[in-house]
């Protein structure tokens, strides 16, 4: 049984005596939604909500069994701190938590820090906390987590900006008005995901949605919408769907087909869809 090595991801399930190491999964978006989906399946199959503690242990066992079926996961006894992402599941308490490192690289601004993502196995909203101070930074939904590149682009940006100014995504208003924002968002349209750029200058009371390639203006966005990323995505999606001329401003290079999120499987050393 392996007890060495750092990096990648680890999964810790309460009542199971081992952690499960997956060194090949070094990105948060590789496992976040698949593990949450499997945990919700275990929760539903074992009837945790209705049957209580005994069924919670059965759900934990089921979850561990699913991980053991995937050769990417290796059971390890050592409780090491070297993993990039540590997932902690507690079926009895209905909690799904992740301790992860965030790297944010912007113009003349770079930061590396740890955050904790916490939510409920049966829920769809997650809170991000600063691991050092315990301060709440921002929240996101499962809908956002399922978007392509959310954990690569939006998550680091939101974590960095809200850590720098905790009031930024909490109160908005005058605080948000003083900020400069340059953010890339994935907007779901039918069976496609369109990428747009959201730009706001310091002192401005509204943001401008643009094509990320041509910089052509598409629409304006209020500060209240920027306070809620889910709301902003919905507003932009509805506008593009209702305005074909605006939709044409986003060229084909910014459109990628949406795919379903599935639990990754591995065969002969290659990751394949489940």
C-alpha positions in Angstrom: 0.0 0.0 0.0 1.4 3.4 -1.1 2.3 5.8 1.7 4.6 8.2 -0.3 4.3 11.1 -2.7 2.8 14.5 -2.9 0.8 16.5 -5.5 -2.3 15.6 -7.3 -5.6 15.1 -5.4 -6.6 13.1 -2.3 -10.1 12.1 -1.1 -10.9 11.5 2.5 -14.2 9.9 3.5 -15.2 9.9 7.1 -15.4 6.4 8.6 -13.0 5.0 5.9 -9.5 4.3 7.4 -7.7 5.4 4.3 -7.3 8.4 2.0 -7.4 7.9 -1.7 -4.6 9.4 -3.7 -5.0 10.4 -7.3 -1.7 12.0 -8.4 -2.8 12.4 -12.0 -5.5 14.9 -11.1 -3.7 18.2 -10.5 -6.6 20.5 -11.6 -9.6 21.2 -9.4 -12.0 20.9 -12.3 -11.0 17.3 -13.0 -12.6 15.9 -9.9 -14.9 18.5 -8.2 -18.1 17.8 -10.1 -17.5 14.1 -10.7 -16.8 13.4 -7.0 -19.8 15.5 -6.0 -22.0 13.5 -8.5 -20.8 10.2 -7.1 -21.3 11.3 -3.5 -24.8 12.4 -4.3 -25.5 9.0 -6.0 -24.2 7.2 -2.9 -26.3 9.4 -0.7 -29.5 8.7 -2.7 -28.9 5.0 -3.2 -28.3 4.4 0.5 -31.2 6.7 1.6 -29.0 8.7 4.0 -31.6 11.5 4.5 -34.3 9.0 5.7 -32.3 6.3 7.4 -29.6 8.3 9.3 -26.2 7.2 10.6 -26.1 3.5 9.6 -26.9 4.5 6.0 -24.3 7.2 6.1 -21.7 4.5 6.8 -23.1 2.5 3.9 -22.9 5.5 1.6 -19.2 6.0 2.7 -18.4 2.4 1.9 -20.2 2.7 -1.5 -18.2 5.8 -2.3 -14.9 4.1 -1.4 -15.8 1.2 -3.5 -16.5 3.4 -6.5 -13.0 5.0 -6.1 -11.3 1.6 -5.8 -12.9 0.6 -9.1 -10.9 3.4 -10.8 -7.2 2.5 -11.0 -6.5 6.3 -10.8 -7.1 6.1 -7.1 -4.7 4.4 -4.7 -5.6 3.9 -1.0 -3.0 5.4 1.3 -2.8 5.4 5.1 -0.5 8.4 5.7 -2.3 11.7 6.4 0.1 13.9 4.3 -0.4 17.6 3.5 1.3 17.5 0.1 -1.8 17.1 -2.1 -2.8 20.1 -4.2 -6.4 19.3 -3.5 -7.8 17.5 -0.5 -11.5 16.5 -0.8 -13.2 15.7 2.5 -16.6 14.0 2.5 -18.8 13.3 5.6 -22.1 11.6 4.7 -23.4 11.8 8.3 -22.9 15.5 8.5 -23.8 16.0 4.8 -20.6 18.0 4.0 -18.5 18.2 0.9 -15.3 20.2 1.4 -12.1 20.9 -0.6 -8.8 22.4 0.6 -7.0 23.7 -2.4 -4.3 26.0 -3.6 -5.1 29.0 -5.8 -2.7 30.6 -8.1 -3.8 33.9 -9.6 -1.6 35.6 -12.2 -2.6 39.0 -13.4 -0.7 42.0 -14.8 1.9 42.9 -12.2 -0.1 40.8 -9.7 0.6 37.2 -8.7 -0.6 35.3 -5.7 -0.5 31.8 -4.4 -2.6 30.9 -1.4 -4.8 28.2 0.1 -8.6 28.3 0.3 -11.3 26.0 1.6 -14.4 25.2 -0.4 -17.4 24.0 1.7 -20.9 22.9 0.9 -23.4 20.1 1.3 -23.4 16.8 -0.5 -27.2 17.3 -1.1 -26.8 21.0 -2.0 -25.7 23.0 -5.0 -24.1 26.1 -3.4 -20.5 26.3 -2.1 -18.8 28.9 0.0 -15.1 29.7 -0.4 -13.1 30.6 2.7 -9.5 31.9 3.2 -7.7 29.0 4.9 -5.5 31.4 6.9 -8.0 33.8 8.3 -11.2 31.8 7.9 -12.9 34.8 6.2 -15.6 34.2 3.7 -14.5 35.2 0.2 -17.3 34.4 -2.3 -19.8 31.7 -3.2 -20.6 29.8 -6.4 -23.2 27.2 -7.5 -22.9 23.8 -9.1 -24.1 25.4 -12.4 -21.0 27.6 -12.4 -18.7 24.7 -11.4 -19.9 22.7 -14.4 -18.9 25.5 -16.8 -15.9 25.0 -18.9 -12.8 26.7 -17.5 -14.7 28.0 -14.4 -11.9 26.7 -12.0 -9.2 27.9 -14.4 -10.3 31.5 -15.0 -13.2 32.7 -12.9 -12.4 30.9 -9.6 -8.8 32.2 -9.3 -10.0 35.7 -10.2 -12.8 35.8 -7.7 -10.6 34.3 -5.0 -7.8 36.8 -5.5 -10.0 39.9 -5.8 -12.3 39.0 -2.8 -9.2 38.0 -0.7 -7.7 41.4 -1.5 -10.9 43.2 -0.7 -13.4 41.0 1.3 -16.2 43.6 0.8 -15.9 43.5 -3.0 -18.4 40.6 -3.6 -20.2 41.0 -0.3 -21.6 44.5 -0.5 -20.8 45.8 -4.0 -22.1 49.4 -4.5 -19.4 52.0 -4.0 -16.7 49.4 -3.3 -17.3 47.6 -6.6 -17.6 50.9 -8.5 -14.0 51.8 -7.5 -12.6 48.5 -8.9 -11.2 47.7 -12.4 -12.6 44.3 -13.6 -11.5 42.3 -16.6 -13.2 38.9 -16.5 -13.8 36.1 -19.1 -17.1 34.2 -18.7 -18.5 31.1 -20.3 -22.1 31.6 -21.3 -24.2 28.5 -22.1 -26.4 28.9 -25.2 -28.5 25.8 -26.2 -25.8 23.1 -26.8 -22.9 25.5 -27.0 -20.7 27.5 -24.6 -19.9 31.0 -25.8 -17.0 32.9 -24.3 -17.3 36.6 -23.6 -15.2 39.2 -21.9 -16.6 41.5 -19.2 -14.7 44.7 -18.6 -15.3 47.5 -16.1 -13.1 50.6 -15.6 -12.4 52.0 -12.2 -15.1 54.5 -11.3 -17.6 53.3 -13.9 -21.1 52.3 -12.7 -21.5 49.6 -15.4 -19.5 47.0 -17.2 -19.3 46.2 -20.9 -19.6 42.8 -22.3 -17.4 42.3 -25.4 -16.2 39.7 -27.8 -12.9 38.2 -26.4 -11.4 38.2 -29.9 -12.6 41.3 -31.7 -13.3 43.4 -28.6 -16.6 44.4 -30.2 -19.1 45.7 -27.7 -22.1 43.4 -27.1 -24.1 44.9 -24.2 -23.9 46.8 -20.9 -24.1 45.1 -17.5 -25.0 46.7 -14.2 -23.0 46.6 -11.0 -25.8 44.6 -9.2 -25.4 41.9 -11.8 -21.6 41.8 -11.2 -22.3 41.1 -7.6 -23.8 37.8 -8.6 -21.9 35.8 -11.2 -24.8 33.4 -11.8 -27.1 36.3 -12.4 -24.7 37.9 -14.8 -24.3 34.7 -16.8 -28.1 34.4 -17.0 -28.6 38.0 -18.1 -25.9 37.7 -20.9 -27.3 34.3 -22.1 -30.8 35.7 -22.3 -29.7 38.8 -24.2 -27.6 36.8 -26.7 -30.5 34.3 -27.3 -32.9 37.2 -27.9 -30.6 39.2 -30.1 -29.1 37.4 -33.1 -27.2 40.4 -34.2 -25.4 40.5 -30.8 -24.8 36.8 -31.0 -23.0 37.2 -34.3 -20.5 39.4 -32.7 -19.1 36.4 -30.9 -17.2 34.6 -33.7 -16.8 30.8 -34.1 -13.4 30.7 -32.5 -15.1 31.6 -29.2 -17.7 28.8 -29.4 -17.1 25.3 -28.1 -19.6 22.4 -27.9 -20.9 21.7 -24.3 -20.2 18.3 -23.0 -21.7 16.4 -20.1 -19.7 16.0 -16.9 -19.0 12.4 -16.2 -17.0 10.5 -13.6 -13.6 9.9 -15.2 -12.5 6.3 -15.8 -9.1 5.1 -16.6 -8.1 2.1 -18.8 -4.6 1.1 -19.8 -3.2 4.3 -18.3 -5.4 6.6 -20.4 -8.3 8.6 -19.0 -11.6 7.8 -20.8 -15.1 9.0 -20.2 -17.3 6.8 -18.0 
